[in-house]
Amino acid sequence: MRVLIIEDEKITADDLAYSIKEVRPSFEIIKTVGSIKSAIEFLKNHPALDLIFSDIQLTDGLSFDIFKKVEVNVPVIFCTAYDEYALNAFDANGIAYLLKPFTTNTIKKSIEKFEKLTQQKDDKLTQLIQHLEQSTVQTVSSSILIYQGEKIIPINFDNIAILYLQNGIVKLHTFDHQIFTTTKTLEELNKMQHPHFFRANRQYLVHRKAIKSAAKYFNRKLVLHLHFPFEESIIISKEKASSFLDWLAHS
């Protein structure tokens, strides 16, 4: 089985290649490419492949553009850092995907799903790209409505530095240091998939512009430092560290 990996983060690409070989030693990793341009060039000159693992967000754009510009007749397992809720519908259509941060077990399951789908001999790549494009480039709400007595106050997401859960109440801290409460849950806010926010953990959604730096923390975790004083430490787990750094680099 000849495999192409399309991934712009070298550490992630190497880890993926190692895990694929661990799960299926017979698989041959033909090449790893890190951009839309290099992927198109490789696919035009090396069509003899059996499977592609492709990240969705690359340095020079979305990988969907690759499959629009080059005719690809082999299955693709898309790798994504998006929450699984955005991809649940694809399972009904028999679509294989790999959710970051991946593990050996999730890689094994995605390959097993691919192997099962290939037996059906249905080409679902076009349908997959259409569904993922709709989910990835979806309309994002620009504001959140805050209700204060008789008043309804729209707060633009770009003015929100951090959304957080405190004593069971979701609060938002704006860049001009105002604090509001909202009836929405963090799960509901996270499902809006605003590209400038990252779900640091169960308690925090942080805006990219609020982050001053990230530092290594105990047991391969990361701790965030914000541009303004904040009482609590915001910790990124080691499982989320890779996807966070990928988001930080491309957001």
TORBA-917459 format. One record per residue (C-alpha): x, y, z; residue number from 1. Coordinates in steps of 0.02 Angstrom, whole numbers, plus 50000, padded with zeros to 5 digits. Example, Ala and Ser with C-alpha at 12.3 -4.5 7.8 and 13.67 -1.06 7.14 Angstrom:
% residues 2
- X, Y, Z, nr
- 50615, 49775, 50390, 1 $
- 50684, 49947, 50357, 2 $
% end
This chain:
% residues 251
- X, Y, Z, nr
- 50000, 50000, 50000, 1 $
- 50083, 50161, 49939, 2 $
- 50044, 50311, 50050, 3 $
- 50066, 50499, 50027, 4 $
- 50063, 50616, 50179, 5 $
- 50014, 50799, 50155, 6 $
- 50058, 50890, 50316, 7 $
- 50152, 51055, 50344, 8 $
- 50207, 51021, 50523, 9 $
- 50363, 50911, 50515, 10 $
- 50344, 50841, 50692, 11 $
- 50162, 50796, 50658, 12 $
- 50205, 50721, 50488, 13 $
- 50346, 50615, 50561, 14 $
- 50235, 50557, 50703, 15 $
- 50096, 50512, 50581, 16 $
- 50216, 50415, 50468, 17 $
- 50288, 50320, 50616, 18 $
- 50114, 50276, 50681, 19 $
- 50052, 50219, 50510, 20 $
- 50201, 50101, 50495, 21 $
- 50170, 50039, 50672, 22 $
- 49989, 49999, 50632, 23 $
- 50021, 49932, 50455, 24 $
- 50205, 49883, 50431, 25 $
- 50168, 49836, 50250, 26 $
- 50119, 50016, 50207, 27 $
- 50252, 50114, 50113, 28 $
- 50264, 50302, 50145, 29 $
- 50309, 50364, 49971, 30 $
- 50325, 50548, 50012, 31 $
- 50281, 50685, 50136, 32 $
- 50239, 50856, 50064, 33 $
- 50195, 51014, 50161, 34 $
- 50102, 51131, 50045, 35 $
- 49965, 51138, 49913, 36 $
- 50093, 51183, 49780, 37 $
- 50211, 51037, 49819, 38 $
- 50065, 50915, 49834, 39 $
- 49996, 50964, 49663, 40 $
- 50168, 50947, 49585, 41 $
- 50197, 50776, 49663, 42 $
- 50025, 50708, 49618, 43 $
- 50042, 50763, 49437, 44 $
- 50204, 50664, 49420, 45 $
- 50170, 50519, 49538, 46 $
- 49992, 50457, 49513, 47 $
- 50026, 50279, 49572, 48 $
- 49962, 50291, 49751, 49 $
- 49840, 50190, 49857, 50 $
- 49801, 50308, 50000, 51 $
- 49827, 50490, 50051, 52 $
- 49831, 50564, 50226, 53 $
- 49800, 50751, 50209, 54 $
- 49792, 50891, 50335, 55 $
- 49650, 51013, 50296, 56 $
- 49735, 51177, 50341, 57 $
- 49904, 51201, 50259, 58 $
- 50020, 51351, 50260, 59 $
- 49962, 51407, 50087, 60 $
- 49776, 51369, 50106, 61 $
- 49650, 51227, 50119, 62 $
- 49700, 51058, 50049, 63 $
- 49533, 51047, 49957, 64 $
- 49614, 51153, 49821, 65 $
- 49734, 51010, 49785, 66 $
- 49595, 50891, 49737, 67 $
- 49509, 51023, 49631, 68 $
- 49665, 51051, 49527, 69 $
- 49727, 50871, 49513, 70 $
- 49621, 50720, 49473, 71 $
- 49644, 50602, 49620, 72 $
- 49567, 50429, 49610, 73 $
- 49629, 50360, 49777, 74 $
- 49545, 50375, 49947, 75 $
- 49593, 50517, 50063, 76 $
- 49594, 50517, 50252, 77 $
- 49582, 50698, 50305, 78 $
- 49671, 50753, 50463, 79 $
- 49591, 50896, 50559, 80 $
- 49599, 50985, 50725, 81 $
- 49413, 51025, 50719, 82 $
- 49304, 50954, 50856, 83 $
- 49220, 50789, 50817, 84 $
- 49046, 50864, 50826, 85 $
- 49079, 50950, 50658, 86 $
- 49116, 50783, 50578, 87 $
- 48986, 50668, 50653, 88 $
- 48874, 50684, 50501, 89 $
- 49012, 50617, 50389, 90 $
- 49007, 50448, 50475, 91 $
- 48835, 50419, 50402, 92 $
- 48911, 50440, 50229, 93 $
- 49052, 50318, 50262, 94 $
- 49190, 50451, 50269, 95 $
- 49359, 50418, 50349, 96 $
- 49444, 50557, 50445, 97 $
- 49578, 50574, 50578, 98 $
- 49548, 50696, 50720, 99 $
- 49699, 50788, 50792, 100 $
- 49783, 50760, 50909, 101 $
- 49787, 50581, 50845, 102 $
- 49843, 50423, 50932, 103 $
- 49899, 50255, 50867, 104 $
- 49726, 50188, 50905, 105 $
- 49634, 50325, 50807, 106 $
- 49752, 50300, 50660, 107 $
- 49716, 50114, 50666, 108 $
- 49527, 50146, 50666, 109 $
- 49538, 50267, 50519, 110 $
- 49639, 50141, 50417, 111 $
- 49517, 50002, 50460, 112 $
- 49375, 50114, 50404, 113 $
- 49467, 50153, 50242, 114 $
- 49496, 49967, 50211, 115 $
- 49312, 49932, 50238, 116 $
- 49258, 50073, 50122, 117 $
- 49374, 50020, 49982, 118 $
- 49279, 49856, 49973, 119 $
- 49122, 49953, 49927, 120 $
- 49209, 50032, 49777, 121 $
- 49114, 50196, 49795, 122 $
- 49206, 50357, 49754, 123 $
- 49159, 50475, 49895, 124 $
- 49301, 50601, 49877, 125 $
- 49196, 50736, 49790, 126 $
- 49058, 50718, 49918, 127 $
- 49185, 50724, 50060, 128 $
- 49265, 50884, 49997, 129 $
- 49095, 50968, 49978, 130 $
- 49042, 50921, 50154, 131 $
- 49207, 50971, 50235, 132 $
- 49213, 51136, 50141, 133 $
- 49040, 51179, 50202, 134 $
- 49090, 51139, 50380, 135 $
- 49262, 51219, 50374, 136 $
- 49215, 51380, 50284, 137 $
- 49049, 51401, 50369, 138 $
- 48969, 51567, 50415, 139 $
- 49036, 51621, 50584, 140 $
- 48930, 51729, 50699, 141 $
- 49011, 51899, 50716, 142 $
- 48934, 51944, 50885, 143 $
- 48862, 51872, 51044, 144 $
- 48707, 51950, 51123, 145 $
- 48717, 51997, 51307, 146 $
- 48554, 52022, 51401, 147 $
- 48557, 52148, 51545, 148 $
- 48382, 52182, 51611, 149 $
- 48288, 52265, 51469, 150 $
- 48447, 52295, 51369, 151 $
- 48519, 52182, 51234, 152 $
- 48702, 52218, 51203, 153 $
- 48792, 52147, 51050, 154 $
- 48976, 52109, 51085, 155 $
- 49083, 52077, 50933, 156 $
- 49188, 51919, 50949, 157 $
- 49342, 52015, 50895, 158 $
- 49321, 52124, 51050, 159 $
- 49319, 51972, 51166, 160 $
- 49487, 51921, 51239, 161 $
- 49430, 51767, 51334, 162 $
- 49271, 51668, 51370, 163 $
- 49277, 51566, 51529, 164 $
- 49176, 51463, 51651, 165 $
- 49174, 51524, 51831, 166 $
- 49066, 51446, 51966, 167 $
- 48952, 51372, 51833, 168 $
- 48928, 51540, 51745, 169 $
- 49003, 51582, 51575, 170 $
- 49086, 51753, 51572, 171 $
- 49174, 51852, 51439, 172 $
- 49318, 51973, 51464, 173 $
- 49336, 52105, 51328, 174 $
- 49496, 52186, 51268, 175 $
- 49441, 52348, 51351, 176 $
- 49427, 52253, 51517, 177 $
- 49239, 52241, 51533, 178 $
- 49164, 52082, 51603, 179 $
- 48993, 52015, 51551, 180 $
- 48897, 51855, 51583, 181 $
- 48806, 51752, 51451, 182 $
- 48675, 51616, 51457, 183 $
- 48765, 51519, 51321, 184 $
- 48874, 51371, 51370, 185 $
- 49056, 51356, 51319, 186 $
- 49006, 51205, 51214, 187 $
- 48882, 51312, 51117, 188 $
- 49011, 51451, 51094, 189 $
- 49143, 51325, 51041, 190 $
- 49025, 51253, 50910, 191 $
- 49022, 51422, 50825, 192 $
- 49200, 51380, 50771, 193 $
- 49259, 51559, 50771, 194 $
- 49434, 51543, 50693, 195 $
- 49516, 51667, 50814, 196 $
- 49469, 51566, 50969, 197 $
- 49546, 51408, 51038, 198 $
- 49467, 51292, 51167, 199 $
- 49611, 51284, 51289, 200 $
- 49520, 51164, 51405, 201 $
- 49348, 51138, 51480, 202 $
- 49354, 51311, 51560, 203 $
- 49426, 51429, 51430, 204 $
- 49404, 51491, 51252, 205 $
- 49547, 51612, 51213, 206 $
- 49562, 51740, 51073, 207 $
- 49724, 51735, 50973, 208 $
- 49760, 51920, 51005, 209 $
- 49745, 51895, 51193, 210 $
- 49892, 51774, 51196, 211 $
- 50059, 51855, 51233, 212 $
- 50156, 51692, 51240, 213 $
- 50149, 51507, 51283, 214 $
- 50276, 51419, 51391, 215 $
- 50319, 51239, 51426, 216 $
- 50236, 51173, 51581, 217 $
- 50244, 51017, 51688, 218 $
- 50222, 50849, 51598, 219 $
- 50231, 50919, 51420, 220 $
- 50086, 51039, 51448, 221 $
- 50084, 51223, 51399, 222 $
- 50037, 51373, 51504, 223 $
- 49971, 51532, 51421, 224 $
- 50023, 51709, 51463, 225 $
- 49899, 51844, 51414, 226 $
- 49924, 52027, 51370, 227 $
- 49827, 52076, 51527, 228 $
- 49822, 52015, 51708, 229 $
- 49714, 51861, 51732, 230 $
- 49695, 51773, 51899, 231 $
- 49689, 51593, 51841, 232 $
- 49823, 51493, 51750, 233 $
- 49766, 51434, 51578, 234 $
- 49840, 51263, 51543, 235 $
- 49845, 51170, 51378, 236 $
- 49853, 50982, 51400, 237 $
- 49992, 50881, 51317, 238 $
- 49858, 50800, 51207, 239 $
- 49804, 50971, 51142, 240 $
- 49976, 51052, 51135, 241 $
- 50013, 51002, 50955, 242 $
- 49846, 51062, 50885, 243 $
- 49860, 51222, 50987, 244 $
- 50033, 51262, 50916, 245 $
- 49968, 51224, 50742, 246 $
- 49822, 51343, 50769, 247 $
- 49937, 51475, 50845, 248 $
- 50051, 51468, 50693, 249 $
- 49911, 51484, 50565, 250 $
- 49779, 51592, 50650, 251 $
% end
